[in-house]
Amino acid sequence: MVPRHPRAWIWFTAVLVIVALFWVFDLGWLRAGVPNRLDDTWEYGVAARHLLVGDGFRTSVIHPPFWGLRDAALTVPILVHGPLVPLLLAPVLALFGAGALDQIAWLGACFALLTALLLCRLGTRHFGPAVGAAAALLFTLAPLTLQAVHNDTTLVVGAFLLLLAFDLLARDRPRRAAAAIVLGLGVLVRTEMTLALFGLSVLAGGSGAVTLVSGMALVAGAWWWHNWSATGSPLFSLSTYLLVGYSERWPGISVLRDFSLTPAQWPRVLLESAPELQHKAQTNLRFALKTAFLSPSALTGWLAAAGLVVGAARASTRRIAVAAFACALVPVAVITFTLLDPRYVTPCLPLWALSAAVAAEWLWGRIPRAGHTPGWLPVLILLMLFATVPALQRGARESREFAELLATERAALAPQVTPAATLPRLTARGLERPAGAASTAPRLMFSDTPDFVAWTTGRPTVWVSRDEYDRLPAPGAAVSAGSPPARGTPDDTWFHEEFR
């Protein structure tokens, strides 16, 4: 895996040791990485549990726009995210039990480590071992990486797959077919990875773009058909609604809790919202660009922009710089048109880190008497630590708070736990399903933390706020198949004042 370069293996080994120790310190010593009640982690677990009991790609976390897609067991098709992470989690949960989901940050750390090693390899091949090592450390120490490992595994899995596809193409002999398969897997993690096709096509060449599209379709085609059969659109996901969210009509994230905004209504609503969407994009663009210039951190983001210029000025790396710039536009576009959330940068963050390392080395070489010594690397890491240390402290503090909240809420929800919450276990005789889980009639719950409630209780759960719940039809009211559900008993609700 280590590129052929003088002493490259020393740098590679150092990165491996430092990054591994960093995550052991963060997750082991500081005990960070406890999931938040609002994390998507719980829905990945719910989806994995349905896979294990033979339900297929369905979930009992019900977002109101999908209420009309429910079946008799009150499950809906998975349309919030791709299937890859639940598929990875299913065997882990079958082997180690439900408690393994609380430790999902270790899975994120493993992918962060793989991404750092791959970034070290890519940087060494094109810019030298010092740049490769610096890029790997910048990515690891970035607050966005820490947040992704702690609270959203799909972001670091997406970063690894995007960088792997980039690495497979950024070679003298590009491995286009392999890159296409990897990109397809990336689409099964993060839908917006399809937009990276344009940047990767720069590396793949004219005919290579056809290979990328074909391979991506081969891997993701079955999932596109799953989306098509459920919604009428192959690339549809719940996140698509964010195009019209955070607006006057749908303030905040309320667009994801609108029972009337069904997938069938979506094309019409999008067309009607086109003028407002243009205004929203113009307003969001400034934040998107600011986010880009502050990555990997506030003190190193300007280096990432400079590194693109340095890379484009060299004939040997110009194609790589242009491709990296095109890929970097993906999170900028996503933030501009959907949601002001810096986390969308994370899948492209390795390329930002590499660009910053390239600029740092180049600038150091311009300093008189600095020569070509790697003295710039500790200076760069020091600049990064000004953002990393507070992020580590914040992550540890939040994890302590989250652990206490999870324990309290699990104890309070214990009377609502059903046999469906028990996971099948993998034994020598195969996958053993818990007795009584299939025969239990589902009772609907309503919550402002639906992922966590559905995972904890095993009951299908609709995502609504307390105020939205109060506006639902009265308990026992006759409702049609396309109408919102009626309210339940107090035992069927789980709300929080802070989310009101």
C-alpha positions, 0 to 999 in steps of 0.5 A: 500500500505504501508508494515507492518513495525514499523513506515513504514507509517511515512516514506511512508507519508514523501516520498509522501509529499517530492516527490510531493512538489519536482515536484510542485517546479520543474514544477510549481515554476521553470516552467520546463518541456516545450517540446523541438522541437525535443522531441518524445512528439509531435509524441505521440500527432500526434498518439493520434490525429489519434486515436481520428479521427478514423484512428487507430494506424497511424501517419503522421510523416513519417520516410523515411524508412517507406515512402513505407508504406504510404496510400492515406492520407499520413500516415504510421503505428506507428512503432517508439514506442508502443501504450500505451502513445498515448492511455493515451494521447487521452482522455486527449487531447479530454478533455483539447485540444491541449494545454494539450500536452505542459503540458505532463511533469505533466503526467511524474511527476505523474508516477515518483511519483508513481514509488517513492512510489512503490520503497519506498514500495519495499525497506521497505519490504526487507530492512527497511523503511529508505532504502525504503525512501532513494531509492525513494528520490534518484530516484526522485532527479536523473538527468535522472529522471528529464530529462525523466519527462521533455522530454520523458514520456515513460521513466518514464512510463517504469520505473514504469511498470518495477518496478511494475512487479519486486515488484509483483514477489519479494514477498513470494507469487509472483503474476506471472500472474499480473506481466506478464500483467504489463510486457506486458504493459511495452512492449507497452511502450518501446520495449526493456522491452522484455529483462527484461524478463530474470531478472524477470524470476529469481524472477518468478522461472522456471515455472513462466517464462512460465507464464511471457512469456504467459502473456506478449504475451497475452497483447502485441500480438495484437501489435506484429501482427500490427508490423508483418503485416506492416514489417514482424517482430513482434518486429520491431521498428524504433529504431532497425535501431540504431543497424547499425547507428552511423557508417561509413556507416550511421554517426550519426542518418542518418540511420533513414532518409534513404529511401532505408532502408525499413523494407524488406531490414533490415534483409539483411542489418543487416547481412551485418553489423555484423562485423561492429556491433561487432566493434561498440559494443566493442567501446560502451561497455566502455561508457555503463559501465561508464554510469551504474557506474554514476547512479543515479549520479556521487557521488552515482553510486559506491554505486549502484554497492556495493549494489548489492554485499551487497544484494547478500551476504544476503540469504534473498535478494540474489534472488532480487539482482541477478534479479536486476543485470540481469535487470540492464544489459538491458540498458547496452546492449541497449547502447552497441549495439545501441546508446551512450545515458544515457537515456536508463538507466532510466527504470531501474534507480529505481533498481539502486537507491535501490541498492545505498540505501542498500549500504549506510545503510550497510556502515554507520553501519560499522562506529564506534559509528554510530550504526543503526541511519539513519544518513546516509540518509541526507548524501546520499541525500546531495551527490545526490544534487550535481547533482540535483541542476545543473540539476534543473537549467539546466531544468529551463533554457532550458524550458525558451528557449524552450517556446520562440522557440515554440511561435516563430515557432508556429507563423511562421507556422500559415499559414501552419496550416490545419483543420486536426490540430484541435482536436476532442473534447469530449462533452456531445454528444460524440466525435465531429470531426472538420468540414473540417478535413477529406475533406482536401487533404493532402500536404506533408511537409519536416522538420528536426523537423517533429514531431513538424511540423506535430503536429502544422500544421496537415500536413504529414511531412517527416523527412529529413535534409536540405541537404538531402532534396536538394538531392530529385527529383526536384519538379514535377518530376515523381517518382515511388511508391517506390522512394523518394518523390519529393521536394515541394515548399518553403511553404512545408519546415521547416528547421533550420540552427542549424540542418543542 
